[in-house]
């Protein structure tokens, strides 16, 4: 931090009893303060509501121009990444800066398949990691985040998540994505995919429901920024992935989950999934428009409580894995191909936005 901001007064807040010591304490421009540790439902692998609340309260208390909240494994961030995040707020006129890391074709797939496309289509923000590991924000954004973090959230039994990008957008605050290079991506302790989707995707669906009056208004979607340059140090080194087990899992799900899917999806989507289930693994692909409409149908079913929300998100899991299989086959281990497929997926969500708006307003018209 001292290297990143040599000419600025910096207050570093660290968790109490963390044993953290630093030579930065001898620097007149660096001060350190302790704050209480809080319990995290996912061991702090992503930023949660209490992280934003604690950071925002400290920022407002000390009159900070900008606040930089760093998540687990933040030691892997470069000095340039820290400067870029804070500088985007301090000099770039943004209220919220979210990092864009260099990732491989197999990284951050929940974001690529669901979080980024939904955020871009419904809130007009081309932010690839809308549930960030790190973030920087202005003083007025700190007030907004503190107020939002205090709202009760009973969607899960664990630490509530907070979606800073949508909060900034509905407040008409400027949001920027900042290139942050490589970073170690922390993993959740609970590796069960159903549990992860229930917590993360369920939280996003709840946020979409809460802000429905905003995203239903006619808006011009922000064009996607060019994909980050492929990392030459990885390139195609990861190679291709055998997706046959995921394809077979999707086929089994198509057979076994017909009763649940028929409560959520209209006949046209079910027919599209039937066609996909018959494609050989070597040619397997979930069309982006079909994926977008399917996800929108699940968003609506979550809102209407068509079935138990836990069961609903469990029924989404094999469909998500089908998208992953399609993505891995399309990208073939190549960063540029992977980025292209992610942007193609997000563009389909933008194109299909009128579908979810119509379904949300007149759900009975589309009932199977």
C-alpha positions as CSV (number, residue, x, y, z in Angstrom):
1,X,0.0,0.0,0.0
2,X,2.9,2.3,0.8
3,X,4.4,1.6,-2.6
4,X,1.1,2.1,-4.4
5,X,0.2,5.4,-2.8
6,X,3.5,7.1,-1.8
7,X,2.2,10.6,-1.7
8,X,-1.2,10.0,-0.1
9,X,-2.4,9.7,3.4
10,X,-3.7,6.1,3.7
11,X,-5.7,4.5,6.5
12,X,-5.4,0.7,6.5
13,X,-8.0,-1.2,8.5
14,X,-7.1,-4.8,9.5
15,X,-9.1,-7.4,11.4
16,X,-8.5,-7.4,15.1
17,X,-6.2,-10.1,16.4
18,X,-5.0,-10.9,12.9
19,X,-1.4,-10.5,14.0
20,X,-0.7,-8.1,11.1
21,X,2.3,-6.0,11.5
22,X,3.9,-3.8,8.9
23,X,6.9,-1.5,8.4
24,X,4.3,0.9,6.9
25,X,3.4,1.9,10.5
26,X,6.7,3.9,10.5
27,X,5.5,5.9,7.5
28,X,3.9,9.1,8.5
29,X,1.4,8.8,5.6
30,X,0.2,5.4,6.7
31,X,-2.0,4.7,9.7
32,X,-3.4,1.4,10.7
33,X,-6.6,0.8,12.6
34,X,-8.3,-2.5,13.8
35,X,-11.9,-3.4,13.2
36,X,-13.9,-6.4,14.6
37,X,-13.9,-9.6,12.6
38,X,-17.3,-10.7,11.4
39,X,-18.6,-14.2,10.5
40,X,-18.8,-15.0,6.8
41,X,-21.1,-17.6,5.4
42,X,-18.5,-18.4,2.7
43,X,-15.3,-17.7,4.7
44,X,-14.8,-14.3,3.0
45,X,-14.2,-15.7,-0.5
46,X,-16.3,-12.8,-1.8
47,X,-17.2,-9.4,-0.3
48,X,-20.4,-9.5,1.7
49,X,-22.8,-6.9,3.1
50,X,-20.9,-6.7,6.4
51,X,-17.6,-6.0,4.5
52,X,-19.2,-3.1,2.7
53,X,-20.9,-1.8,5.9
54,X,-17.7,-1.9,8.0
55,X,-15.6,-0.3,5.2
56,X,-18.1,2.4,4.5
57,X,-18.6,3.3,8.1
58,X,-14.8,3.7,8.6
59,X,-14.6,5.7,5.4
60,X,-17.3,8.1,6.4
61,X,-15.9,8.4,9.9
62,X,-12.5,9.3,8.7
63,X,-13.6,11.4,5.7
64,X,-11.9,9.2,3.1
65,X,-12.0,10.4,-0.5
66,X,-11.9,6.8,-1.8
67,X,-12.2,3.4,-0.2
68,X,-10.5,0.3,-1.4
69,X,-11.9,-3.0,-0.1
70,X,-9.7,-6.0,-0.7
71,X,-10.9,-9.6,-0.4
72,X,-9.2,-12.9,0.3
73,X,-5.8,-13.5,-1.4
74,X,-5.5,-9.8,-2.2
75,X,-1.7,-10.2,-1.7
76,X,-1.6,-11.5,-5.3
77,X,-2.8,-8.1,-6.6
78,X,-0.1,-6.0,-8.2
79,X,0.8,-2.4,-7.1
80,X,-0.5,-1.2,-10.5
81,X,-3.9,-3.0,-9.9
82,X,-4.3,-1.1,-6.5
83,X,-3.3,2.2,-8.2
84,X,-5.8,1.6,-11.0
85,X,-8.7,0.8,-8.8
86,X,-8.2,3.7,-6.4
87,X,-7.2,6.1,-9.2
88,X,-10.4,5.3,-11.2
89,X,-12.3,6.8,-8.2
90,X,-9.8,9.5,-7.3
91,X,-9.1,10.8,-10.8
92,X,-11.4,9.1,-13.1
93,X,-14.7,10.5,-11.8
94,X,-16.2,7.1,-11.0
95,X,-18.1,6.3,-7.9
96,X,-17.5,2.6,-8.1
97,X,-14.5,0.7,-9.7
98,X,-14.6,-3.0,-10.2
99,X,-11.5,-5.0,-11.3
100,X,-11.3,-7.1,-14.4
101,X,-8.7,-9.8,-13.8
102,X,-6.9,-11.8,-16.4
103,X,-8.6,-15.2,-16.2
104,X,-8.5,-18.4,-18.2
105,X,-11.3,-20.1,-20.1
106,X,-12.3,-22.2,-17.1
107,X,-12.3,-19.4,-14.5
108,X,-15.3,-17.4,-13.2
109,X,-17.8,-19.4,-15.1
110,X,-20.8,-18.6,-12.9
111,X,-20.1,-14.9,-13.6
112,X,-19.7,-15.5,-17.3
113,X,-22.9,-17.6,-17.7
114,X,-25.2,-15.7,-15.3
115,X,-24.0,-12.8,-13.3
116,X,-22.3,-10.7,-16.1
117,X,-25.1,-11.3,-18.7
118,X,-27.9,-10.5,-16.3
119,X,-26.1,-7.4,-15.0
120,X,-25.3,-6.1,-18.5
121,X,-28.8,-6.7,-19.9
122,X,-30.9,-5.5,-17.0
123,X,-28.8,-2.8,-15.5
124,X,-26.8,-1.7,-18.6
125,X,-23.4,-2.2,-16.9
126,X,-20.7,-4.2,-18.7
127,X,-19.0,-5.4,-15.5
128,X,-17.7,-8.9,-15.9
129,X,-17.5,-9.6,-12.1
130,X,-20.5,-7.9,-10.6
131,X,-19.9,-9.9,-7.4
132,X,-16.4,-8.6,-6.9
133,X,-13.5,-9.9,-4.9
134,X,-12.2,-6.3,-4.6
135,X,-13.7,-2.9,-5.1
136,X,-13.1,0.8,-4.8
137,X,-15.7,3.5,-4.2
138,X,-16.3,7.1,-3.5
139,X,-17.6,8.8,-0.4
140,X,-21.1,9.1,-1.7
141,X,-21.1,5.5,-2.8
142,X,-19.9,4.6,0.7
143,X,-23.1,6.2,2.1
144,X,-25.2,4.2,-0.4
145,X,-23.5,0.9,0.4
146,X,-23.8,1.4,4.1
147,X,-27.6,2.1,3.8
148,X,-28.1,-0.9,1.5
149,X,-26.0,-3.2,3.8
150,X,-28.2,-2.5,6.7
151,X,-31.3,-3.8,4.9
152,X,-32.4,-7.2,6.3
153,X,-31.7,-10.1,3.9
154,X,-33.3,-13.5,4.7
155,X,-32.6,-15.2,1.3
156,X,-29.9,-17.4,2.8
157,X,-28.8,-18.6,6.2
158,X,-25.3,-17.2,5.7
159,X,-23.8,-13.7,5.4
160,X,-25.9,-11.7,3.0
161,X,-24.4,-10.7,-0.3
162,X,-24.6,-7.2,-1.7
163,X,-24.6,-6.2,-5.4
164,X,-22.7,-2.9,-5.6
165,X,-23.0,-2.5,-9.4
166,X,-26.8,-2.5,-9.5
167,X,-26.9,-0.2,-6.5
168,X,-24.6,2.3,-8.2
169,X,-26.6,2.1,-11.5
170,X,-30.0,2.8,-9.9
171,X,-28.5,5.8,-8.1
172,X,-27.1,7.1,-11.4
173,X,-23.5,6.8,-10.1
174,X,-20.7,6.2,-12.5
175,X,-19.3,2.6,-12.6
176,X,-16.1,1.7,-14.3
177,X,-14.3,-1.6,-14.9
178,X,-10.5,-1.5,-14.4
179,X,-7.9,-3.9,-15.8
180,X,-6.3,-5.6,-12.8
181,X,-4.0,-8.2,-14.3
182,X,-3.6,-11.6,-12.6
183,X,-5.0,-12.4,-9.3
184,X,-5.3,-15.6,-7.2
185,X,-9.1,-16.4,-7.2
186,X,-10.1,-17.7,-3.7
187,X,-12.5,-20.7,-3.7
188,X,-15.5,-21.1,-1.4
189,X,-15.2,-23.7,1.4
190,X,-18.5,-25.3,0.3
191,X,-17.7,-26.7,-3.1
192,X,-21.2,-28.1,-3.7
193,X,-22.4,-26.4,-6.8
194,X,-26.1,-26.6,-5.8
195,X,-25.3,-24.7,-2.6
196,X,-23.2,-22.2,-4.4
197,X,-25.8,-21.4,-7.0
198,X,-28.5,-21.2,-4.3
199,X,-26.5,-18.6,-2.4
200,X,-25.0,-16.5,-5.2
201,X,-27.6,-16.8,-8.0
202,X,-30.5,-16.7,-5.5
203,X,-29.1,-13.5,-4.1
204,X,-28.9,-12.0,-7.6
205,X,-32.4,-13.1,-8.5
206,X,-33.6,-11.4,-5.2
207,X,-31.8,-8.2,-6.2
208,X,-33.4,-8.3,-9.6
209,X,-36.8,-8.8,-8.0
210,X,-36.2,-5.9,-5.7
211,X,-35.2,-3.6,-8.6
212,X,-37.8,-4.7,-11.1
213,X,-39.4,-1.2,-11.5
214,X,-36.0,0.1,-12.6
215,X,-34.8,-2.5,-15.1
216,X,-38.3,-2.8,-16.8
217,X,-38.1,0.8,-18.0
218,X,-36.8,1.2,-21.5
219,X,-33.1,1.7,-21.4
220,X,-30.2,1.7,-23.9
221,X,-27.8,-1.1,-23.0
222,X,-24.2,-0.1,-22.6
223,X,-22.1,-1.7,-25.4
224,X,-19.7,-4.4,-24.2
225,X,-16.1,-3.2,-23.9
226,X,-13.5,-5.1,-25.9
227,X,-12.4,-8.3,-24.2
228,X,-9.2,-8.2,-22.3
229,X,-6.1,-9.2,-24.3
230,X,-5.5,-13.0,-24.0
231,X,-2.8,-13.8,-21.5
232,X,0.1,-15.1,-23.6
233,X,1.5,-17.0,-20.6
234,X,-1.5,-19.3,-20.7
235,X,-2.8,-19.2,-24.3
236,X,-4.0,-22.7,-25.2
237,X,-1.8,-24.5,-22.6
238,X,-4.8,-25.7,-20.7
239,X,-5.9,-27.7,-23.7
240,X,-9.4,-29.0,-24.4
241,X,-11.7,-30.5,-21.8
242,X,-13.6,-33.7,-22.1
243,X,-17.2,-32.5,-21.7
244,X,-18.9,-35.8,-22.2
245,X,-19.7,-36.4,-18.6
246,X,-21.4,-32.9,-18.4
247,X,-23.3,-33.6,-21.6
248,X,-24.5,-37.0,-20.2
249,X,-25.5,-35.3,-17.0
250,X,-27.6,-32.9,-18.9
251,X,-29.3,-35.7,-20.9
252,X,-30.1,-37.5,-17.6
253,X,-31.5,-34.2,-16.2
254,X,-33.6,-33.7,-19.3
255,X,-35.2,-37.1,-18.6
256,X,-35.6,-36.8,-14.9
257,X,-36.5,-33.1,-14.4
258,X,-39.2,-32.8,-17.1
259,X,-41.9,-32.3,-14.4
260,X,-40.1,-29.4,-12.7
261,X,-38.8,-27.8,-15.9
262,X,-42.3,-27.9,-17.4
263,X,-43.5,-25.7,-14.5
264,X,-40.9,-23.1,-15.3
265,X,-40.2,-23.2,-19.1
266,X,-42.7,-22.7,-21.9
267,X,-43.0,-25.4,-24.6
268,X,-40.8,-23.6,-27.1
269,X,-37.8,-23.6,-24.6
270,X,-38.5,-27.3,-23.7
271,X,-38.4,-28.2,-27.4
272,X,-35.1,-26.3,-27.8
273,X,-33.6,-28.2,-24.8
274,X,-34.9,-31.5,-26.3
275,X,-33.0,-30.7,-29.5
276,X,-29.8,-29.8,-27.6
277,X,-30.0,-33.1,-25.6
278,X,-29.8,-35.1,-28.9
279,X,-26.6,-33.4,-30.2
280,X,-23.4,-35.5,-29.9
281,X,-20.9,-34.4,-27.3
282,X,-18.4,-33.4,-29.9
283,X,-20.9,-30.9,-31.4
284,X,-22.7,-30.0,-28.2
285,X,-23.8,-26.4,-27.9
286,X,-26.5,-24.5,-26.0
287,X,-27.6,-21.6,-28.3
288,X,-27.1,-18.2,-26.6
289,X,-30.7,-17.1,-27.2
290,X,-32.1,-20.3,-25.7
291,X,-29.8,-20.0,-22.7
292,X,-30.9,-16.3,-22.2
293,X,-34.6,-17.1,-22.3
294,X,-34.1,-20.1,-20.0
295,X,-32.4,-18.0,-17.4
296,X,-35.1,-15.3,-17.7
297,X,-37.7,-18.0,-17.1
298,X,-36.0,-19.1,-13.9
299,X,-35.8,-15.5,-12.8
300,X,-39.5,-15.2,-13.2
301,X,-40.2,-18.5,-11.5
302,X,-38.1,-17.3,-8.6
303,X,-40.2,-14.1,-8.4
304,X,-43.5,-16.0,-8.7
305,X,-42.3,-18.8,-6.3
306,X,-43.6,-21.3,-8.8
307,X,-41.9,-24.0,-6.8
308,X,-39.7,-24.0,-3.8
309,X,-36.8,-21.7,-4.5
310,X,-34.2,-24.2,-3.4
311,X,-35.6,-26.8,-5.7
312,X,-35.8,-24.3,-8.5
313,X,-32.2,-23.3,-8.3
314,X,-31.3,-27.0,-8.0
315,X,-33.1,-27.6,-11.3
316,X,-31.0,-24.8,-12.8
317,X,-27.7,-26.5,-12.0
318,X,-27.7,-29.1,-14.9
319,X,-28.7,-26.4,-17.3
320,X,-25.8,-24.2,-16.1
321,X,-23.5,-27.2,-16.5
322,X,-24.8,-27.6,-20.1
323,X,-23.8,-24.0,-20.8
324,X,-20.4,-24.8,-19.2
325,X,-19.9,-27.8,-21.5
326,X,-20.9,-25.7,-24.5
327,X,-18.5,-22.9,-23.4
328,X,-15.5,-25.3,-22.9
329,X,-16.1,-27.0,-26.2
330,X,-16.4,-23.7,-28.0
331,X,-13.3,-22.2,-26.3
332,X,-11.1,-25.3,-26.7
333,X,-8.7,-23.8,-24.0
334,X,-8.2,-20.6,-26.0
335,X,-8.6,-17.3,-24.0
336,X,-9.7,-15.3,-27.0
337,X,-12.4,-17.8,-28.1
338,X,-13.6,-18.1,-24.5
339,X,-13.9,-14.3,-24.2
340,X,-15.8,-14.2,-27.5
341,X,-18.3,-16.8,-26.4
342,X,-18.9,-14.9,-23.1
343,X,-19.6,-11.7,-25.0
344,X,-21.9,-13.6,-27.4
345,X,-23.8,-14.9,-24.4
346,X,-24.1,-11.5,-22.8
347,X,-25.3,-10.0,-26.1
348,X,-28.1,-12.6,-26.3
349,X,-29.3,-11.5,-22.9
350,X,-29.5,-7.9,-24.1
351,X,-31.4,-9.0,-27.2
352,X,-33.8,-11.1,-25.2
353,X,-34.5,-8.5,-22.6
354,X,-38.0,-7.7,-24.0
355,X,-38.8,-11.4,-23.3
356,X,-38.3,-11.1,-19.6
357,X,-40.0,-7.7,-19.4
358,X,-43.1,-9.2,-21.2
359,X,-43.1,-12.3,-19.1
360,X,-42.7,-10.3,-15.9
361,X,-45.7,-8.0,-16.7
362,X,-48.0,-10.7,-18.2
363,X,-46.8,-14.1,-16.8
364,X,-50.2,-15.8,-17.5
365,X,-50.0,-15.1,-21.2
366,X,-47.0,-17.3,-21.5
367,X,-48.0,-20.2,-19.2
368,X,-47.5,-23.7,-20.8
